[in-house]
Amino acid sequence: MAYIQFDKNQLVNLEYSLNREMVRSNLSGAFSCTTIIGCNTRKYHGLLITKQPQLDGDHHVLISQVDETVIQRDAEFNLGVNKYSDHFYPKGHKYIRNFSADLLPVVTYRVGGVLLNKETMFVSDRDMVMIRYTLVEARSATRLRLQPFLAFRNMHELSKANAYHDTSYEDTDHGIRIRMYDGYPWLYMQLSGENANYQHNPEWHQGLHYFQEAERGYEASEDLLVPGTFETEIRKGESIILCVSASEAPETDLQRLFDLEVGKRIPRDTFLNSLRNAAAQFFVVRDDKSTLVAGFPWISYSGRYTWIALPGLLQAAPHEGICQSILDHMVSQMHGPLFPESYSKDKVMFNAADTSLWFFHALPYCSAGKSKPEIWNTYGEVIRKILDAYAAGLEMGLAMHDNGLLFIDPASDALTWMNAISDGRCHTPRAGYVVEINALWYNALQYALELANDAGDHDFTAKWEPVANKAAGSFISTFWNEQAGYLADYVLHDVPNLQIRPNQVIAAGLAYSPLSNFQIKSTLDVAAHELLTPRGLRTLSPQDPQYQGRYQGDAFARDTAYHQGTVWVWPLGFYAHAWRKVYGEDGLARLKKIFEGFEACLTEAGVGTVSEIYEGDPPHHARGAISFAPSLGELLRIRSVITKKGEP
């Protein structure tokens, strides 16, 4: 029995199965995403979704899905499942008997005397997805018809029937290639087996409805082009492979390629291996550049979340040295002291106060095995550039004051990770002295001083030690509230904001914290009482009048709740490290319970992975991106704490 699986009763229940999705990716940055029964419910669902640097650099859905039909004795059984505005057609979910996800996602169909398995897999280093159909049982001659639905559009948009598409195709080895619009690559569809044939009959299928988009307040109707159908005989015990790719498959033996790729997978046969399997999917190596995807299916890149996720994702790196390559690529993309925070088409955004400070958190993990003088010799200039610029002040509206703390100008845009903005409104305004910004600043100063001291750079230590010492004292006097027993979230015009948020936990859990053990314990007590849930830390105490326990509705409603009570997983990593500082080995049992509680997430929302956020109110429904790099990274880092291997 597979570790992750769903039975017939769960799969035929559309209310259940349509809310469970599966995402698969590879090192080229391509991915696929759909529900466990193959019915697309989002515009971000598709069979082959690839980067298109020649267009806009974004991900594009080339092919949305493939619908299958089993044919016996002239009777046709459609296995596909498509949602239209007021009905489903076809209703192939009634034939599904099992879904499992060990090495690969496998769907088993039962049609009369036919038992058919469908396995889907990405080739590790190409924009190529392979589907293997195996006829396990059959009582009479059987044929398999495959109907591809083409999109050729940006993943954030929707395809509409039009007169500008190109329906022509060219024959290739064992298949065809087609390109709906200029500027796109050819899409190759090749089928193994000697009896396969392709029948060209272009037709638009209009009005497919994505209810997940409708619930989120977006347009939800799409038209997809079916260019024709592939058909082949399939015998009992035989496997047929459909290869869909942005380049022609060079191997003549698709079965051999499929088997080779299966051997590269981390089996999802335990909770830990499932986390590692999901974590490995965020790594991308393309055009000799190594990067991280922040979250599937719609969050492509974030500098902040790259630094937060990397320390834990190291445990699932697809090959040695890739994390170092990501670090070095990030350094090469710097603009002055700033790392890119995000990309908006051709525009690079440098709009975060904390991204460059998170670099100091990730650096010791990414440089594990190197001596401190080696790290200093390699990154000392980068460190100097960041610290000097922050002390002198950044154009975005951040500067170091005489007390050694960093101050964010209230007139600035949202510069912290709580940065949701819609309709020109920042939903969680935080300015002045911000607690996690200054905790990260202190952590950066102390780590830099440790490196420089070991490397013998006395000029650097002479310059920055007084700043670090001043910042430590100012941090306590500015943020610590003795009566409340916790840290202010921010202080503006000498007025502390005492809303209870997880940012103070970050301050307690960083490698270098200005807090005493007593203060860390008190902070954790407050966080445990007000913020801690089985799915992470709430972004605001439920006792606060601004708290919102549900995350739903249109973009504005969701942005309003995004940091006002919604639960995030990744701050738990800092909770765990702070907990270990205070309780040592005696506290590991509690951390283990928190960690193991996430096992239930593997069969919710994103199957085999952990979501970006969860609702603040019980039962804490999964929301946001169905697979989020910082969530996976920090869960793996929590496990390192439990196994007493938490530090680099």
C-alpha positions in Angstrom: 0.0 0.0 0.0 1.3 3.4 -1.0 2.1 6.0 1.8 0.0 8.6 0.0 -3.2 7.4 -1.7 -6.9 8.0 -2.1 -9.6 5.4 -2.6 -12.6 5.3 -4.9 -15.0 6.8 -2.3 -12.8 9.8 -1.9 -12.1 10.3 -5.6 -15.7 10.1 -6.9 -16.7 12.7 -4.2 -16.0 15.9 -6.2 -16.3 18.1 -3.2 -13.4 16.2 -1.8 -11.2 15.4 -4.8 -11.4 18.7 -6.6 -9.9 20.4 -3.6 -6.8 18.2 -3.6 -4.1 19.2 -6.1 -0.8 17.7 -7.3 2.2 19.7 -8.5 5.2 18.2 -10.2 8.3 20.1 -11.5 11.8 19.6 -12.7 15.2 21.3 -12.8 14.4 23.2 -16.0 11.7 25.1 -14.2 8.8 23.4 -16.0 5.9 22.1 -14.0 2.4 20.6 -14.2 -0.4 21.0 -11.8 -4.0 19.7 -11.6 -6.4 18.0 -9.2 -5.9 14.4 -8.3 -8.7 13.4 -10.7 -7.3 15.5 -13.5 -10.0 18.1 -13.7 -8.5 21.6 -13.9 -10.0 24.1 -11.5 -7.5 27.0 -11.8 -5.9 28.9 -14.7 -2.7 27.8 -13.1 -3.5 24.1 -13.9 -1.8 22.5 -16.9 0.1 19.5 -18.1 3.2 21.4 -19.3 3.8 24.9 -18.0 7.2 26.3 -19.0 9.3 29.5 -18.8 9.2 31.5 -22.0 12.1 34.0 -21.9 11.7 35.0 -25.5 8.2 36.3 -24.7 8.0 37.8 -21.3 10.1 35.5 -19.1 7.0 34.2 -17.3 5.6 30.7 -17.2 3.2 29.7 -20.0 0.7 26.9 -20.2 1.4 25.1 -23.5 -0.9 22.2 -23.0 -3.7 22.2 -20.5 -4.6 18.5 -20.3 -5.0 15.2 -22.2 -8.4 13.5 -22.0 -8.3 9.7 -22.5 -11.0 7.4 -24.0 -10.9 3.6 -23.7 -12.6 1.9 -26.7 -13.8 -1.8 -26.6 -16.2 -3.4 -29.0 -17.1 0.0 -30.4 -18.1 1.3 -27.0 -16.3 4.4 -25.8 -15.6 5.3 -22.2 -14.3 8.8 -21.6 -11.9 9.0 -18.7 -11.5 12.8 -18.7 -13.2 15.2 -16.3 -14.0 18.8 -17.3 -16.0 21.4 -15.5 -18.2 23.8 -17.5 -20.3 26.5 -16.0 -23.3 24.4 -15.1 -22.2 20.8 -15.7 -19.3 18.3 -15.9 -18.5 16.6 -19.2 -17.2 14.0 -19.5 -17.5 12.5 -16.0 -14.6 10.1 -16.0 -14.1 10.4 -12.3 -16.7 7.6 -11.9 -14.2 5.2 -13.4 -11.3 6.1 -11.0 -10.6 3.4 -8.4 -7.3 4.6 -6.8 -4.8 7.5 -6.8 -1.4 7.0 -5.2 1.8 9.1 -5.2 4.9 7.1 -4.2 7.5 7.6 -6.8 5.0 9.1 -9.3 1.3 10.0 -9.2 -0.6 7.0 -10.4 -4.3 7.0 -11.3 -6.1 3.6 -11.7 -9.2 3.4 -13.8 -11.7 0.5 -13.9 -13.9 0.3 -17.0 -15.8 -3.0 -17.1 -13.1 -5.6 -17.6 -10.4 -3.0 -18.2 -8.0 -1.9 -15.6 -5.7 1.0 -16.7 -2.9 2.7 -14.9 -1.8 6.3 -15.7 1.5 7.6 -14.5 2.7 11.1 -15.0 6.4 12.2 -14.8 8.6 15.1 -15.7 12.0 14.5 -17.3 14.5 16.0 -14.8 16.3 18.5 -17.0 14.0 19.3 -20.0 10.7 20.9 -20.7 9.2 17.4 -21.1 6.4 15.5 -19.4 5.7 11.8 -20.0 2.5 9.9 -19.4 2.6 6.2 -19.3 -0.6 4.2 -19.7 -0.4 0.5 -18.7 -3.2 -1.9 -19.5 -3.3 -4.2 -16.4 -6.4 -6.1 -17.3 -8.5 -6.5 -20.5 -11.0 -9.1 -21.6 -11.1 -8.0 -25.3 -9.3 -5.9 -27.8 -8.7 -2.4 -26.5 -7.9 0.9 -28.1 -6.8 4.1 -26.4 -7.7 7.5 -27.7 -5.9 10.6 -26.5 -7.3 14.1 -26.9 -4.8 17.0 -26.1 -6.2 20.4 -25.0 -3.8 23.2 -26.1 -3.6 26.7 -24.4 -0.4 28.5 -25.4 -0.9 31.4 -23.0 0.6 33.1 -20.0 -0.3 31.2 -16.8 -1.9 34.3 -15.3 -4.2 34.8 -18.3 -6.9 32.7 -20.0 -7.2 31.4 -23.6 -10.1 32.5 -25.8 -11.2 31.2 -29.1 -9.9 33.5 -31.8 -9.1 33.7 -35.5 -5.3 34.2 -35.1 -4.3 30.7 -34.0 -2.4 28.4 -36.3 -3.9 24.9 -36.5 -1.3 23.5 -38.9 1.0 20.8 -37.8 4.1 18.8 -38.9 4.7 15.2 -38.7 7.6 14.0 -36.4 9.0 10.7 -35.4 6.0 8.9 -33.7 3.9 12.0 -33.5 3.4 15.6 -34.5 4.6 19.1 -33.6 2.3 22.2 -33.4 2.6 25.8 -32.5 -0.5 27.9 -32.1 1.1 31.3 -32.1 4.3 32.9 -33.4 7.0 33.4 -30.8 6.3 30.1 -29.0 8.3 27.0 -29.3 7.0 24.0 -31.1 5.0 21.6 -28.9 6.0 18.0 -29.7 3.5 15.2 -29.0 5.0 11.7 -29.6 3.5 8.4 -28.8 5.3 5.1 -28.3 4.0 1.9 -30.0 3.9 0.8 -33.6 0.1 1.2 -34.2 -0.4 4.8 -33.2 -2.0 7.2 -35.6 -3.0 10.9 -35.4 -6.2 12.3 -36.8 -6.2 16.1 -37.3 -9.5 17.8 -36.6 -9.0 21.2 -35.0 -11.9 22.3 -32.7 -12.3 24.8 -29.9 -13.8 23.6 -26.7 -15.4 26.6 -25.2 -16.5 27.6 -21.7 -14.3 25.4 -19.4 -15.0 26.8 -16.0 -12.3 27.2 -13.2 -14.3 27.5 -10.0 -11.2 28.2 -7.9 -10.7 31.4 -10.0 -14.3 32.4 -9.6 -14.1 32.0 -5.8 -11.0 34.3 -5.8 -12.9 37.0 -7.8 -11.2 36.4 -11.1 -12.4 35.6 -14.6 -13.0 31.9 -14.7 -13.9 30.8 -18.3 -11.5 29.4 -20.8 -11.5 28.1 -24.4 -9.0 25.5 -25.4 -8.0 24.1 -28.8 -8.1 20.4 -29.4 -6.1 20.0 -32.6 -7.0 16.3 -33.1 -6.7 12.9 -31.5 -4.1 10.1 -31.1 -5.3 6.6 -31.2 -3.5 3.3 -30.6 -4.1 -0.3 -29.8 -3.0 -1.4 -26.4 -2.6 -5.0 -25.3 -2.9 -6.5 -21.8 0.4 -6.0 -19.9 1.5 -3.3 -22.5 2.6 0.2 -21.7 2.1 3.2 -24.1 3.9 6.5 -23.4 2.8 9.9 -24.5 5.7 12.3 -24.5 4.8 16.1 -24.6 7.7 18.4 -24.9 9.1 21.8 -26.1 11.8 19.8 -28.0 11.7 16.6 -29.9 12.5 13.5 -27.7 16.0 12.4 -28.9 15.5 8.9 -27.5 13.8 6.4 -29.7 13.1 4.2 -26.6 10.6 6.3 -24.5 10.2 3.3 -22.1 13.9 3.3 -21.3 13.9 7.1 -20.7 10.9 6.8 -18.5 12.4 4.1 -16.4 15.7 6.0 -16.1 13.8 9.0 -14.8 11.9 7.0 -12.2 15.1 6.0 -10.7 16.0 9.6 -9.9 12.9 10.2 -7.7 12.8 10.5 -3.9 10.1 8.0 -2.9 7.2 9.5 -0.9 7.1 6.5 1.4 7.4 8.4 4.7 6.6 11.8 6.0 10.2 13.0 5.9 10.8 11.6 2.4 7.6 13.3 1.2 8.9 16.7 2.6 12.2 16.1 0.8 10.5 15.2 -2.4 8.4 18.3 -2.3 11.4 20.5 -1.3 13.5 19.2 -4.2 11.0 20.6 -6.7 11.8 24.2 -5.9 15.3 24.1 -7.4 15.8 25.3 -10.9 18.9 25.2 -13.1 18.4 27.0 -16.4 20.9 28.7 -18.7 23.6 27.9 -16.2 21.8 29.9 -13.5 20.6 28.3 -10.3 17.5 29.7 -8.6 14.6 28.8 -6.4 10.9 28.9 -7.1 9.2 30.4 -4.1 5.9 28.6 -4.5 3.7 26.6 -6.8 1.8 27.3 -8.9 1.9 31.1 -9.2 4.8 32.5 -7.1 7.9 32.4 -9.3 10.7 34.2 -7.4 11.2 36.0 -4.2 14.6 37.1 -2.9 13.4 37.2 0.7 11.9 33.7 0.5 14.9 32.3 -1.3 17.1 33.3 1.8 14.5 32.0 4.2 13.9 28.7 2.5 17.5 27.8 1.6 18.8 26.7 5.0 16.2 23.9 5.2 16.0 23.1 1.5 19.7 22.2 1.6 18.6 18.8 3.0 16.8 18.1 -0.3 19.2 19.7 -2.8 19.2 17.7 -6.1 23.0 17.8 -6.3 25.9 19.0 -4.3 26.9 22.7 -4.7 23.5 23.9 -6.0 22.8 26.0 -2.9 26.2 27.6 -3.3 25.4 28.3 -6.9 22.1 29.9 -6.0 23.9 32.1 -3.5 26.5 33.2 -6.0 23.8 33.9 -8.7 21.9 36.0 -6.2 25.1 38.0 -5.4 25.7 38.5 -9.2 22.2 40.1 -9.4 22.7 42.7 -6.7 22.0 46.3 -7.4 24.3 48.1 -4.9 23.5 46.6 -1.5 20.2 45.1 -2.6 19.2 41.7 -3.8 16.3 41.5 -6.3 13.1 40.9 -4.3 10.9 40.1 -7.3 10.5 40.4 -11.0 7.5 41.9 -12.8 7.9 41.0 -16.5 10.9 43.0 -17.6 11.1 45.0 -14.4 13.3 44.0 -11.4 12.0 45.1 -8.0 14.3 46.1 -5.2 11.6 47.1 -2.8 12.3 45.2 0.5 14.1 46.4 3.6 14.8 42.9 4.8 15.9 40.8 1.8 19.6 41.8 2.1 19.5 41.2 5.8 18.1 37.7 5.3 21.3 37.0 3.3 23.2 36.9 6.6 20.8 34.2 7.9 21.3 31.9 4.9 25.0 32.4 4.4 26.3 30.1 7.1 24.1 27.3 5.9 25.0 27.7 2.3 28.7 27.9 3.2 28.7 24.9 5.5 32.0 23.1 5.4 34.0 26.3 4.8 36.1 28.0 7.4 35.1 31.5 8.6 38.2 33.1 7.0 37.2 31.4 3.7 33.7 32.8 3.9 35.0 36.2 4.8 37.5 36.2 1.9 34.7 35.2 -0.5 31.9 37.4 0.7 33.5 40.1 2.8 33.1 42.8 0.1 29.4 41.9 -0.2 29.0 42.1 3.5 30.7 45.5 3.7 28.6 46.8 0.9 25.4 45.9 2.6 26.3 47.1 6.0 27.8 50.4 4.8 24.7 51.2 2.6 22.2 50.4 5.4 24.1 52.5 7.8 24.3 55.4 5.4 20.6 55.1 4.4 18.7 53.6 1.4 16.7 55.5 -1.1 13.6 53.4 -0.4 13.3 55.1 3.0 15.5 53.3 5.5 18.4 54.6 7.6 20.4 53.8 10.7 19.8 56.3 13.5 22.4 57.3 16.2 21.0 54.6 18.5 22.3 51.9 16.1 18.8 50.8 15.0 17.3 50.9 11.5 14.3 53.2 10.9 11.8 52.9 8.1 10.2 56.2 6.9 6.4 56.1 7.4 6.1 57.6 3.9 7.7 54.6 2.3 5.9 51.8 0.6 5.4 48.5 2.5 9.0 47.4 3.0 8.6 44.4 5.3 7.3 40.9 4.6 3.9 42.0 5.7 3.5 43.9 2.5 0.0 43.2 1.1 -1.2 46.2 -0.9 -4.4 46.4 -3.0 -6.2 49.4 -4.4 -3.3 51.6 -3.2 -3.8 50.6 0.4 -1.2 48.8 2.6 -3.2 46.5 4.8 -0.5 46.0 7.5 1.4 49.3 7.7 4.6 48.9 9.8 7.1 51.7 9.9 9.6 53.4 12.3 11.7 50.9 14.3 10.4 47.5 13.1 11.2 44.6 15.3 12.3 41.9 12.8 14.2 44.4 10.7 16.3 45.4 13.6 16.7 41.8 14.8 18.0 40.9 11.4 20.3 43.9 11.4 21.7 42.9 14.8 22.1 39.3 13.5 23.9 40.6 10.4 26.3 42.7 12.5 27.2 39.9 14.9 27.7 37.3 12.2 29.8 39.7 10.1 31.9 40.5 13.2 32.5 36.8 13.9 33.7 36.2 10.4 35.9 39.3 10.3 37.4 38.5 13.7 38.3 35.0 12.7 39.8 36.3 9.5 41.8 38.9 11.3 40.2 42.0 9.8 40.6 44.3 12.8 39.7 47.4 10.9 36.2 46.0 10.2 35.7 44.9 13.8 36.9 48.2 15.2 34.3 50.0 13.0 31.3 47.8 13.6 31.6 46.4 17.2 30.5 49.7 18.7 27.5 49.8 16.4 26.5 46.2 17.3 26.9 46.9 21.0 24.8 50.1 20.7 22.2 48.3 18.6 21.9 45.5 21.2 21.1 48.0 24.1 18.8 50.1 21.9 16.9 47.0 20.8 16.0 46.1 24.3 15.2 49.6 25.4 13.1 50.3 22.3 11.1 47.0 21.9 11.0 45.2 25.2 7.9 45.9 27.2 8.5 44.7 30.7 4.9 44.8 31.8 3.5 42.9 28.8 6.4 40.5 28.7 7.0 40.7 25.0 8.4 42.8 22.2 6.6 45.7 20.4 6.0 45.0 16.7 7.2 48.4 15.8 7.9 51.8 17.4 6.9 55.0 15.7 7.2 58.5 17.2 8.2 56.9 20.5 4.9 55.0 20.6 5.2 51.2 20.7 2.7 49.1 18.7 2.0 46.2 21.0 0.0 44.1 18.6 1.0 40.5 19.1 2.6 39.2 15.9 5.2 36.5 15.0 7.8 39.0 14.1 9.1 39.0 17.7 9.5 35.2 17.4 11.9 35.8 14.5 13.9 38.2 16.8 14.0 35.4 19.4 15.0 32.6 17.1 17.7 34.1 15.0 21.3 32.8 15.5 22.3 36.0 17.2 19.6 37.6 19.3 19.9 40.6 21.7 17.3 39.0 24.0 18.2 37.2 27.2 16.9 33.7 27.8 14.3 35.1 30.2 13.0 37.5 27.5 13.1 34.7 24.9 11.0 32.4 27.2 8.5 35.2 27.9 8.2 36.0 24.2 7.6 32.3 23.4 5.0 32.0 26.2 3.0 34.9 24.6 3.4 33.5 21.1 2.3 30.0 22.3 -0.8 31.4 23.9 -1.9 33.9 21.2 -0.3 32.8 17.9 0.6 29.1 17.9 -1.7 26.7 15.9 -1.2 23.2 14.6 -0.3 24.8 11.2 2.1 27.6 12.2 1.9 31.0 13.8 -0.9 33.4 13.3 0.1 36.8 12.0 -2.1 38.5 14.7 -3.6 37.5 18.0 -7.3 36.5 17.9 -7.8 38.9 20.8 -6.9 41.9 18.5 -9.9 43.8 17.1 -8.2 43.7 13.6 -7.9 39.9 13.6 -9.4 38.1 10.6 -9.7 34.3 11.0 -10.8 33.5 7.5 -8.9 33.9 4.3 -11.3 34.0 1.4 -13.1 36.2 -1.1 -11.7 38.5 -3.8 -8.1 39.8 -3.9 -8.9 42.8 -1.7 -10.6 40.7 1.0 -7.7 38.2 0.9 -5.1 40.8 1.1 -6.8 42.3 4.1 -6.5 39.0 5.9 -3.1 38.0 4.6 -1.2 39.3 7.6 -4.0 40.0 10.0 -4.5 36.5 11.6 -3.7 34.2 8.7 -1.3 31.4 9.8 2.1 31.1 8.2 4.3 28.0 8.5 7.8 29.3 8.1 8.0 31.4 11.3 7.7 28.1 13.2 11.4 27.5 12.3 12.4 30.5 14.4 10.0 29.4 17.1 11.7 26.0 17.2 15.2 27.6 17.4 14.2 30.0 20.1 12.5 27.1 22.0 15.8 25.1 21.8 17.7 28.0 23.2 15.6 28.1 26.3 14.7 24.4 26.9 17.5 22.5 25.2 17.0 18.8 24.8 14.2 18.8 27.4 12.0 20.8 24.9 12.5 18.5 21.9 9.5 16.4 22.5 7.2 19.4 22.1 8.9 20.4 18.8 8.6 16.8 17.6 4.9 16.9 18.2 4.5 20.2 16.3 6.6 18.8 13.4 4.8 15.5 13.1 1.4 17.3 13.2 2.1 18.5 9.6 1.9 14.9 8.3 -1.8 15.4 7.9 -1.1 18.2 5.4 0.2 15.8 2.9 -3.3 14.7 1.9 -4.8 18.2 2.0 -4.7 20.9 -0.6 -1.3 20.3 -2.2 -0.9 16.5 -2.1 2.5 15.5 -0.8 3.5 19.0 0.2 2.7 21.9 2.5 0.8 25.1 1.6 1.8 28.7 1.9 -0.7 29.7 4.5 -3.6 28.4 6.6 -6.7 30.2 8.1 -6.3 31.5 11.6 -9.5 30.0 12.8 -10.0 26.2 13.2 -9.9 23.9 11.4 -7.2 26.0 9.7 -8.0 25.3 6.1 -5.0 25.5 3.7 -4.9 28.6 1.5 -2.5 30.4 -0.8 0.1 28.6 -2.9 -0.4 24.8 -2.6 3.4 24.2 -2.2 5.6 26.9 -0.6 9.4 26.8 -0.4 9.7 28.6 3.0 7.1 26.2 4.5 9.0 23.1 3.4 12.4 24.6 4.2 11.6 25.6 7.7 9.9 22.3 8.5 13.1 20.5 7.4 15.0 23.0 9.6 12.8 22.2 12.6 13.6 18.5 12.1 17.3 19.5 12.3 16.6 21.1 15.6 14.9 17.9 16.8 17.8 15.7 15.6 20.2 18.2 17.3 21.7 19.2 14.0 20.1 22.6 13.7 23.1 24.9 13.2 25.4 25.0 10.2 
